[in-house]
Structures are given as structure tokens and as C-alpha cells.
């Protein structure tokens, strides 16, 4: 069963609202065993809506519409589909009573256009709206199934999850749902990870393997259709084992969590703590870590020592280290090491991390944009210092620097000393 989601609304095309309905429906349809191959957004224009229907019918067995069921003249979804199918529109009495009662209970005048929300395509099953007034529709015509849902997510979600999903099951029978597991990687780019797994990806049949990336992390989705979660896990486990053998040193989670959450979990499990000293990243490392609920038990604190004076006053870095003729400067390996060591000592933490460098837009201390030093200080071990030459915008450099530190910290927490 192939589905296409058609979101109707000019406000979507203008970027005034985000199409979260398509994301939600894609996930829920996959859970029902229905493959979503296309998502379409079309404005409130009858000829373009009709063209979207004609196009979707050629490539999908199920068309799921969201939006265009309201009371105004630009709410056209039911009108256009009814005309396309050669069917009349008729009033759904339970929905009409709900609308009338709604206005009467508030002592408000109901204008004629509000009745449009109670119209239904002749022969369609009505999908009652628990959270609003516009009735939904579901029907089959010439082997193609159609489902019409309201646009507001608070109305669309309960309608689909309730009456909509029930209708689909009754029409299509029990289908094999899609199960997926997300594997998260750091310390390796998307292209290098794909290259390490290329034979698995090219020969995939079931389960399927799909990589995708965001800044500083790469995810792989392993998916299969199965009659039960247990059966799916058995199939997925075999594929994950092969992936783990190829890239286990970069695999930080087998669920969709960010690297910083994996760090917090490892710290918690080992009863260890962390402190940070940042310069060019401006507190981004501390922000990411403290965004994880409950991280106060693992994160002792952080300082943003942006100027040399603050590095001296808060961390005790000698001014002779930071400036003056022959000084290494704030942007140096030795300063990064001192920052990590001093913040660890002051916080009485097990780990101290530091980041100092040039995020841009201009050089600093005569050093180029993208030059970043970071260090990890660990009690009883030599301080680990690294140099990076990063490219990209100021924000990208900052994110990449923070993610690099997180990955090295993850390696240290897992005892992968040889990888440091």
C-alpha cells in the first residue's frame, strides 16, 4: 500500500506555518504498515488541488489530505474532491448538531458558512472531530482510497489515531507494521560511514539501511516490516551486529538521542562528574549538556572565559601565558590544557574540558578563523589536547568544536584510550 500526503493551505507555501502534520502522519502510517512515498503541499486553489489529486492518483493507492475543511471560502478540499469524483456534498447530521450546539451554548450567532464544516462527500464514511467542528471523510473510489483530515494538529491527530486508523484497518486488513532502530554515530562523517558500510547498503533488501546526517552526528535507520516487535528485533539485530563490527568505535547510541545525552548517561552510570571552560564556543558545550534533564548530578558547572582577564581571574591562567612578547597566547595548546586542568580542579570534578580558538568572523592573535584547541583533563591521567582546523560559518565552527569534544569525552568514558 503506497500513500501520498497532500497538505492543503497557502499558509504552508508562504512559510507562515510548518507542516508538522506530514511528519506525524508519515510516522503513524509507517506504524500501520503503509509506505508514504510522496508528500505534496498545495495552495488554496481549486485547479491546483485538482491537479494534485490527478498526479497523486497515478502513484499512490491512498491519498491523505490535511487542511481545507474549515468554514471559509478558501477551504476547498472537500469541494474539489467531490467534484473530481462526481459526487455530491451532503450534510452530516451529527456534525451539524455539534456545530449548532457549540454556538448556542456560547450564545453566539452562527453564520451560514459555519455549516460547511458539517458537509460530507456522498458515500464517504464520516470521521468525527473530537477536538473541533470540521468533520473528516474517508472513502474509496475506483480502487483509490481517500482520507480527509482537518489542518489544525490538535484536531487532525486524534481524528487519524481514532476513526481514521480504524477505517484504514477495516479497509486494508492487518498489515505488517514498519519497525525501525536508529543508530547514532559521532567522530565520523556521513560519507566515510557510508563507505565503511557500502556493501551492506548496496546489497540491502530486508532490513533496509538509510544514513542521514546533521552537524556533528550521523544517524543510520535500520528498518523492517514484521508481524511483531520480537520478530523485527531479531532481523534488525543481525544487521546492527554487522554495522557494529565495522564502525563500533563511532557508535554512541542505538536510539535517537544526541551525543550529549549519551555522555550524561555514561557519567551517571560511572558516578563521575564534569566541568567546562569555554572561550570561542561561548558556553555552547555547557548549554548542550544542561539541556539534558537531570544533568545537574553529572555537570558540576562551567565558565565562559572569553577575555584574557577572565581566563586569569576565574581560572588562574598567568597573564604571561596569555599575552606579551613570546607568550603562547589564549589560542594555544598549552592554554587549552591549563583551562581544562584548572576548571577540573576548581570544580573538584572527574573531568575538565576546555575549548579555545577562533570562530570568526576575523582572525585573532594573528591566528586564522577555524583554528580551535580543546583539551580533556582527567584526574590521574595526562591531559589530552587536540588541534582542529575547521571550516564553515561562525556557528558551524562552534558546533563542530563542541561535538568533537563530546566525542573525545565519550571515548574516554568508554575506556577507548587508544583512540585518543
ABEGO torsion letter per residue (X at the ends): XBBBBBBBEAAAAAGABBBAAAAAAAAAAAAAGBBBABBBBBBBBAAAAAAAAAAAAAABABBBBBEGABABAABAAAAAAAAAAGBBBBBBAAAAAAAAAAAAAAGBBBBAAAAAAABBBBGBBBBBBAABABBBBBBBBGGBBBBBBBABAAAAAAAAABAAAAAAAAAAEBBBBBBBBBBBBBGBBAAAAAAAAAAAAAABAOBBBBBBBBBGBBBBBBBBBBABAAAAAAAAAAAAAAAAAAAAAABABABBBBAAAAAAAAAAAAGBBBBBBBBAAGGAAAAAAAABBGAAAABAEBBBBABAAAAAAAAGBBAAAABEBGBAEABBAAAAAAAAAAAAAAAGBABBBBBBEBAOABBBGGBBBGBBBBBBBBBGBBBBBBBBBBBEBAAAAAAAAAAAAAAAAAAAAAGBAAAX
